[in-house]
Amino acid sequence: MPAAERRPALIEAGLRVIAREGIAGASTRAIVAEAGMSLASFHYAFESRDAFLDELISTVVARETEAVLPLPDVDGDLRQVIEAAFLRYLDHLRADPEHEQAMLELTQYALRAPERHPVAVAQYRRYADLAERALGSAAERAGVTWRAPVSEVAGVLVAFTDGITLTWLVHRDDATALATARAAADALARMADPE
């Protein structure tokens, strides 16, 4: 199997193992066993475990991007555009909760040791980049400008999304997630002014 095919298979296996066993249980041996490959396959596909984790994060963030962007085609004001994007994210979360759980696990793993902290920083930089793109698109569509730098508004959006994600993973309560998403859309919309 070429590396181009091994890499995605190993990423999917890694996501399953991390969601099920936590990052501590996601040894390279566990990942290749899940993928039905040899240990050499891992080292052929990835130069290191850090390179593997970096690609795993990129893969999940790319899926989140596909779930949210381009923004839904909604006629309405900024709040309605943001709410529609949150609803698409909630659909993504419900369809693939294990991957989002794995990402939370990866964040906690990275925060437990100073040498791994850059993994969490890179993960949240990707989240912030996605949030900035979505907010820029939403502002353009709604004809508004952000009162604060879009990077600050993106930080608020990421914080709301983290809260919604974690709460939904704990309770699996769609109604509460929807109510929270609507409240978040209201709060974010108040951070903008008409052009």
CYANA upper distance limits for C-alpha pairs under 8 A (distance plus 0.5 A):
  1 MET  CA      5 GLU  CA      6.89
  1 MET  CA      6 ARG  CA      6.91
  2 PRO  CA      6 ARG  CA      6.74
  3 ALA  CA      7 ARG  CA      6.36
  3 ALA  CA     44 TYR  CA      7.49
  3 ALA  CA     45 ALA  CA      5.65
  4 ALA  CA      8 PRO  CA      7.82
  4 ALA  CA     45 ALA  CA      8.35
  5 GLU  CA      9 ALA  CA      7.04
  6 ARG  CA     10 LEU  CA      6.50
  6 ARG  CA     41 SER  CA      7.81
  6 ARG  CA     42 PHE  CA      8.44
  6 ARG  CA     45 ALA  CA      6.95
  7 ARG  CA     11 ILE  CA      6.65
  7 ARG  CA     45 ALA  CA      6.25
  7 ARG  CA     46 PHE  CA      8.07
  8 PRO  CA     12 GLU  CA      6.67
  9 ALA  CA     13 ALA  CA      6.68
  9 ALA  CA     35 ALA  CA      6.86
 10 LEU  CA     14 GLY  CA      6.44
 10 LEU  CA     31 ILE  CA      7.19
 10 LEU  CA     32 VAL  CA      7.26
 10 LEU  CA     35 ALA  CA      6.44
 10 LEU  CA     42 PHE  CA      7.87
 11 ILE  CA     15 LEU  CA      6.67
 11 ILE  CA     52 PHE  CA      8.01
 11 ILE  CA     55 GLU  CA      8.11
 11 ILE  CA     56 LEU  CA      6.18
 11 ILE  CA     59 THR  CA      8.50
 12 GLU  CA     16 ARG  CA      6.84
 12 GLU  CA     35 ALA  CA      8.47
 13 ALA  CA     17 VAL  CA      6.69
 13 ALA  CA     31 ILE  CA      6.19
 13 ALA  CA     32 VAL  CA      7.93
 13 ALA  CA     34 GLU  CA      6.00
 13 ALA  CA     35 ALA  CA      5.78
 14 GLY  CA     18 ILE  CA      6.48
 14 GLY  CA     26 ALA  CA      7.24
 14 GLY  CA     31 ILE  CA      5.76
 14 GLY  CA     34 GLU  CA      8.29
 14 GLY  CA     56 LEU  CA      8.33
 15 LEU  CA     19 ALA  CA      6.53
 15 LEU  CA     56 LEU  CA      8.05
 15 LEU  CA     98 GLU  CA      7.98
 15 LEU  CA     99 HIS  CA      6.51
 15 LEU  CA    102 ALA  CA      6.61
 16 ARG  CA     20 ARG  CA      6.60
 16 ARG  CA     98 GLU  CA      7.55
 16 ARG  CA     99 HIS  CA      8.02
 16 ARG  CA    102 ALA  CA      8.36
 17 VAL  CA     21 GLU  CA      6.06
 17 VAL  CA     22 GLY  CA      7.50
 17 VAL  CA     23 ILE  CA      8.38
 17 VAL  CA     25 GLY  CA      7.66
 17 VAL  CA     26 ALA  CA      6.26
 17 VAL  CA     30 ALA  CA      7.80
 17 VAL  CA     31 ILE  CA      7.06
 17 VAL  CA     34 GLU  CA      7.82
 18 ILE  CA     22 GLY  CA      4.88
 18 ILE  CA     23 ILE  CA      5.54
 18 ILE  CA     24 ALA  CA      8.47
 18 ILE  CA     25 GLY  CA      7.40
 18 ILE  CA     26 ALA  CA      6.11
 18 ILE  CA    102 ALA  CA      5.84
 18 ILE  CA    105 GLU  CA      7.80
 18 ILE  CA    106 LEU  CA      8.49
 19 ALA  CA     98 GLU  CA      5.88
 19 ALA  CA     99 HIS  CA      7.23
 19 ALA  CA    101 GLN  CA      6.32
 19 ALA  CA    102 ALA  CA      5.06
 19 ALA  CA    105 GLU  CA      8.07
 21 GLU  CA     25 GLY  CA      5.52
 21 GLU  CA     26 ALA  CA      7.32
 22 GLY  CA     26 ALA  CA      7.08
 22 GLY  CA    102 ALA  CA      7.81
 22 GLY  CA    105 GLU  CA      6.79
 23 ILE  CA     27 SER  CA      8.31
 23 ILE  CA    102 ALA  CA      8.45
 23 ILE  CA    105 GLU  CA      6.97
 23 ILE  CA    106 LEU  CA      6.89
 23 ILE  CA    109 TYR  CA      7.20
 25 GLY  CA     30 ALA  CA      7.68
 26 ALA  CA     30 ALA  CA      6.27
 26 ALA  CA     31 ILE  CA      6.65
 27 SER  CA     31 ILE  CA      6.75
 28 THR  CA     32 VAL  CA      6.65
 28 THR  CA     39 LEU  CA      7.61
 28 THR  CA     42 PHE  CA      7.64
 28 THR  CA     49 ARG  CA      8.13
 29 ARG  CA     33 ALA  CA      6.56
 29 ARG  CA     39 LEU  CA      6.70
 30 ALA  CA     34 GLU  CA      6.64
 31 ILE  CA     35 ALA  CA      6.73
 32 VAL  CA     36 GLY  CA      6.40
 32 VAL  CA     37 MET  CA      5.49
 32 VAL  CA     38 SER  CA      6.50
 32 VAL  CA     39 LEU  CA      6.49
 32 VAL  CA     41 SER  CA      8.08
 32 VAL  CA     42 PHE  CA      7.22
 33 ALA  CA     37 MET  CA      6.58
 33 ALA  CA     38 SER  CA      7.82
 37 MET  CA     41 SER  CA      6.74
 37 MET  CA     42 PHE  CA      8.47
 38 SER  CA     42 PHE  CA      7.77
 39 LEU  CA     43 HIS  CA      7.39
 40 ALA  CA     44 TYR  CA      6.52
 41 SER  CA     45 ALA  CA      6.67
 42 PHE  CA     46 PHE  CA      6.46
 43 HIS  CA     47 GLU  CA      6.48
 43 HIS  CA     48 SER  CA      7.60
 46 PHE  CA     51 ALA  CA      6.69
 46 PHE  CA     52 PHE  CA      6.41
 47 GLU  CA     51 ALA  CA      6.86
 47 GLU  CA     52 PHE  CA      8.36
 48 SER  CA     52 PHE  CA      6.90
 49 ARG  CA     53 LEU  CA      6.69
 50 ASP  CA     54 ASP  CA      6.58
 51 ALA  CA     55 GLU  CA      6.77
 52 PHE  CA     56 LEU  CA      6.61
 53 LEU  CA     57 ILE  CA      6.68
 54 ASP  CA     58 SER  CA      6.75
 54 ASP  CA    119 VAL  CA      7.88
 55 GLU  CA     59 THR  CA      6.54
 56 LEU  CA     60 VAL  CA      6.92
 57 ILE  CA     61 VAL  CA      6.64
 57 ILE  CA    103 MET  CA      7.80
 57 ILE  CA    123 GLN  CA      6.87
 58 SER  CA     62 ALA  CA      6.47
 58 SER  CA    126 ARG  CA      8.33
 59 THR  CA     63 ARG  CA      6.89
 60 VAL  CA     64 GLU  CA      6.79
 60 VAL  CA     99 HIS  CA      7.52
 60 VAL  CA    100 GLU  CA      8.40
 60 VAL  CA    103 MET  CA      8.45
 61 VAL  CA     65 THR  CA      6.57
 61 VAL  CA    126 ARG  CA      7.46
 61 VAL  CA    127 TYR  CA      7.52
 62 ALA  CA     66 GLU  CA      6.75
 63 ARG  CA     67 ALA  CA      6.72
 64 GLU  CA     68 VAL  CA      6.85
 64 GLU  CA     89 TYR  CA      7.71
 64 GLU  CA     92 HIS  CA      7.80
 65 THR  CA     69 LEU  CA      6.05
 65 THR  CA    130 LEU  CA      7.06
 66 GLU  CA     70 PRO  CA      8.01
 67 ALA  CA     88 ARG  CA      6.63
 67 ALA  CA     89 TYR  CA      6.53
 67 ALA  CA     92 HIS  CA      6.64
 68 VAL  CA     72 PRO  CA      8.15
 68 VAL  CA     85 ALA  CA      6.18
 68 VAL  CA     86 PHE  CA      8.27
 68 VAL  CA     88 ARG  CA      6.48
 68 VAL  CA     89 TYR  CA      6.53
 68 VAL  CA    134 ALA  CA      8.09
 69 LEU  CA    134 ALA  CA      7.29
 70 PRO  CA    134 ALA  CA      8.39
 71 LEU  CA     81 VAL  CA      7.99
 71 LEU  CA     84 ALA  CA      8.35
 71 LEU  CA     85 ALA  CA      6.57
 71 LEU  CA    134 ALA  CA      7.55
 71 LEU  CA    137 SER  CA      7.80
 71 LEU  CA    138 ALA  CA      7.79
 72 PRO  CA     81 VAL  CA      7.66
 72 PRO  CA     84 ALA  CA      6.79
 72 PRO  CA     85 ALA  CA      6.85
 74 VAL  CA     80 GLN  CA      7.75
 74 VAL  CA     81 VAL  CA      6.52
 74 VAL  CA     84 ALA  CA      7.85
 75 ASP  CA     80 GLN  CA      8.43
 75 ASP  CA     81 VAL  CA      8.29
 76 GLY  CA     80 GLN  CA      6.17
 76 GLY  CA     81 VAL  CA      7.18
 76 GLY  CA    142 ALA  CA      7.89
 77 ASP  CA     81 VAL  CA      6.93
 77 ASP  CA    142 ALA  CA      6.07
 78 LEU  CA     82 ILE  CA      6.66
 78 LEU  CA    138 ALA  CA      7.03
 78 LEU  CA    139 ALA  CA      7.33
 78 LEU  CA    141 ARG  CA      8.33
 78 LEU  CA    142 ALA  CA      5.64
 78 LEU  CA    144 VAL  CA      8.18
 78 LEU  CA    189 ALA  CA      6.33
 79 ARG  CA     83 GLU  CA      6.50
 79 ARG  CA    185 ALA  CA      5.81
 79 ARG  CA    186 ASP  CA      6.25
 79 ARG  CA    188 LEU  CA      7.95
 79 ARG  CA    189 ALA  CA      5.60
 80 GLN  CA     84 ALA  CA      6.58
 80 GLN  CA    185 ALA  CA      8.02
 81 VAL  CA     85 ALA  CA      6.88
 81 VAL  CA    138 ALA  CA      6.87
 81 VAL  CA    142 ALA  CA      8.16
 82 ILE  CA     86 PHE  CA      6.74
 82 ILE  CA    138 ALA  CA      7.36
 82 ILE  CA    185 ALA  CA      5.96
 82 ILE  CA    188 LEU  CA      8.49
 82 ILE  CA    189 ALA  CA      8.27
 83 GLU  CA     87 LEU  CA      6.68
 83 GLU  CA    181 ALA  CA      7.02
 83 GLU  CA    182 ARG  CA      6.37
 83 GLU  CA    185 ALA  CA      5.77
 84 ALA  CA     88 ARG  CA      6.87
 85 ALA  CA     89 TYR  CA      6.80
 86 PHE  CA     90 LEU  CA      6.66
 86 PHE  CA    181 ALA  CA      6.52
 86 PHE  CA    185 ALA  CA      8.37
 87 LEU  CA     91 ASP  CA      6.76
 87 LEU  CA    178 LEU  CA      7.86
 87 LEU  CA    181 ALA  CA      7.97
 88 ARG  CA     92 HIS  CA      6.82
 89 TYR  CA     93 LEU  CA      6.65
 90 LEU  CA     94 ARG  CA      6.61
 90 LEU  CA    177 ALA  CA      8.23
 91 ASP  CA     95 ALA  CA      6.63
 92 HIS  CA     96 ASP  CA      6.61
 93 LEU  CA     97 PRO  CA      5.71
 93 LEU  CA    100 GLU  CA      7.47
 93 LEU  CA    165 THR  CA      7.84
 96 ASP  CA    100 GLU  CA      7.55
 97 PRO  CA    101 GLN  CA      6.64
 97 PRO  CA    169 LEU  CA      7.57
 98 GLU  CA    102 ALA  CA      6.59
 99 HIS  CA    103 MET  CA      6.82
100 GLU  CA    104 LEU  CA      6.93
100 GLU  CA    165 THR  CA      8.16
101 GLN  CA    105 GLU  CA      6.72
101 GLN  CA    169 LEU  CA      7.92
102 ALA  CA    106 LEU  CA      6.59
103 MET  CA    107 THR  CA      6.75
104 LEU  CA    108 GLN  CA      6.89
105 GLU  CA    109 TYR  CA      6.68
106 LEU  CA    110 ALA  CA      6.66
106 LEU  CA    120 ALA  CA      8.11
107 THR  CA    111 LEU  CA      6.76
107 THR  CA    119 VAL  CA      8.12
107 THR  CA    120 ALA  CA      5.73
107 THR  CA    123 GLN  CA      8.20
108 GLN  CA    112 ARG  CA      6.91
109 TYR  CA    113 ALA  CA      8.12
109 TYR  CA    116 ARG  CA      8.24
110 ALA  CA    114 PRO  CA      8.33
110 ALA  CA    116 ARG  CA      5.17
110 ALA  CA    117 HIS  CA      5.45
110 ALA  CA    118 PRO  CA      7.93
110 ALA  CA    119 VAL  CA      6.35
110 ALA  CA    120 ALA  CA      6.00
111 LEU  CA    116 ARG  CA      7.24
111 LEU  CA    117 HIS  CA      5.75
111 LEU  CA    120 ALA  CA      7.21
112 ARG  CA    116 ARG  CA      8.04
112 ARG  CA    117 HIS  CA      8.12
113 ALA  CA    117 HIS  CA      6.87
116 ARG  CA    120 ALA  CA      7.97
117 HIS  CA    121 VAL  CA      6.94
118 PRO  CA    122 ALA  CA      6.50
119 VAL  CA    123 GLN  CA      6.66
120 ALA  CA    124 TYR  CA      6.67
121 VAL  CA    125 ARG  CA      6.52
122 ALA  CA    126 ARG  CA      6.82
123 GLN  CA    127 TYR  CA      7.01
124 TYR  CA    128 ALA  CA      6.54
125 ARG  CA    129 ASP  CA      6.61
126 ARG  CA    130 LEU  CA      6.78
127 TYR  CA    131 ALA  CA      6.68
127 TYR  CA    158 VAL  CA      7.26
128 ALA  CA    132 GLU  CA      6.53
128 ALA  CA    151 SER  CA      7.81
128 ALA  CA    154 ALA  CA      6.27
128 ALA  CA    155 GLY  CA      6.94
128 ALA  CA    158 VAL  CA      7.13
129 ASP  CA    133 ARG  CA      6.75
129 ASP  CA    154 ALA  CA      8.47
130 LEU  CA    134 ALA  CA      6.70
131 ALA  CA    135 LEU  CA      6.50
131 ALA  CA    154 ALA  CA      5.56
131 ALA  CA    155 GLY  CA      8.35
131 ALA  CA    157 LEU  CA      7.10
131 ALA  CA    158 VAL  CA      7.29
132 GLU  CA    136 GLY  CA      6.47
132 GLU  CA    150 VAL  CA      6.67
132 GLU  CA    151 SER  CA      6.77
132 GLU  CA    153 VAL  CA      8.36
132 GLU  CA    154 ALA  CA      5.84
133 ARG  CA    137 SER  CA      6.69
134 ALA  CA    138 ALA  CA      6.57
135 LEU  CA    139 ALA  CA      6.53
135 LEU  CA    150 VAL  CA      7.77
135 LEU  CA    153 VAL  CA      8.46
135 LEU  CA    154 ALA  CA      7.63
136 GLY  CA    140 GLU  CA      6.71
136 GLY  CA    150 VAL  CA      7.97
137 SER  CA    141 ARG  CA      6.61
138 ALA  CA    142 ALA  CA      6.57
139 ALA  CA    143 GLY  CA      6.25
139 ALA  CA    144 VAL  CA      5.46
139 ALA  CA    145 THR  CA      6.53
139 ALA  CA    146 TRP  CA      7.90
140 GLU  CA    144 VAL  CA      7.02
140 GLU  CA    145 THR  CA      8.43
143 GLY  CA    194 PRO  CA      6.70
143 GLY  CA    195 GLU  CA      6.36
144 VAL  CA    192 ALA  CA      6.63
144 VAL  CA    193 ASP  CA      5.89
144 VAL  CA    194 PRO  CA      4.74
144 VAL  CA    195 GLU  CA      5.31
145 THR  CA    192 ALA  CA      5.93
145 THR  CA    193 ASP  CA      5.94
145 THR  CA    194 PRO  CA      6.76
145 THR  CA    195 GLU  CA      6.34
146 TRP  CA    150 VAL  CA      6.94
146 TRP  CA    153 VAL  CA      8.27
146 TRP  CA    191 MET  CA      6.56
146 TRP  CA    192 ALA  CA      4.76
146 TRP  CA    193 ASP  CA      6.88
147 ARG  CA    191 MET  CA      6.35
147 ARG  CA    192 ALA  CA      5.83
147 ARG  CA    193 ASP  CA      7.16
148 ALA  CA    152 GLU  CA      6.92
148 ALA  CA    153 VAL  CA      7.18
148 ALA  CA    191 MET  CA      7.82
149 PRO  CA    153 VAL  CA      7.19
150 VAL  CA    154 ALA  CA      6.43
151 SER  CA    155 GLY  CA      6.84
152 GLU  CA    156 VAL  CA      7.13
153 VAL  CA    157 LEU  CA      6.82
153 VAL  CA    188 LEU  CA      7.94
153 VAL  CA    191 MET  CA      8.08
154 ALA  CA    158 VAL  CA      6.61
155 GLY  CA    159 ALA  CA      6.70
156 VAL  CA    160 PHE  CA      6.74
156 VAL  CA    188 LEU  CA      8.32
157 LEU  CA    161 THR  CA      6.60
157 LEU  CA    184 ALA  CA      8.34
157 LEU  CA    188 LEU  CA      7.93
158 VAL  CA    162 ASP  CA      6.55
159 ALA  CA    163 GLY  CA      6.78
160 PHE  CA    164 ILE  CA      6.67
160 PHE  CA    181 ALA  CA      8.46
160 PHE  CA    184 ALA  CA      6.96
161 THR  CA    165 THR  CA      6.47
162 ASP  CA    166 LEU  CA      6.58
163 GLY  CA    167 THR  CA      6.50
164 ILE  CA    168 TRP  CA      6.49
164 ILE  CA    177 ALA  CA      6.44
164 ILE  CA    180 THR  CA      7.30
164 ILE  CA    181 ALA  CA      7.73
165 THR  CA    169 LEU  CA      6.61
166 LEU  CA    170 VAL  CA      6.76
167 THR  CA    171 HIS  CA      6.65
167 THR  CA    172 ARG  CA      8.19
167 THR  CA    177 ALA  CA      8.06
168 TRP  CA    172 ARG  CA      5.20
168 TRP  CA    173 ASP  CA      6.31
168 TRP  CA    174 ASP  CA      7.63
168 TRP  CA    176 THR  CA      8.44
168 TRP  CA    177 ALA  CA      6.71
173 ASP  CA    177 ALA  CA      6.85
174 ASP  CA    178 LEU  CA      6.56
175 ALA  CA    179 ALA  CA      6.69
176 THR  CA    180 THR  CA      6.56
177 ALA  CA    181 ALA  CA      6.54
178 LEU  CA    182 ARG  CA      6.69
179 ALA  CA    183 ALA  CA      6.76
180 THR  CA    184 ALA  CA      6.55
181 ALA  CA    185 ALA  CA      6.60
182 ARG  CA    186 ASP  CA      6.74
183 ALA  CA    187 ALA  CA      6.75
184 ALA  CA    188 LEU  CA      6.59
185 ALA  CA    189 ALA  CA      6.50
186 ASP  CA    190 ARG  CA      6.93
187 ALA  CA    191 MET  CA      7.46
188 LEU  CA    192 ALA  CA      8.03
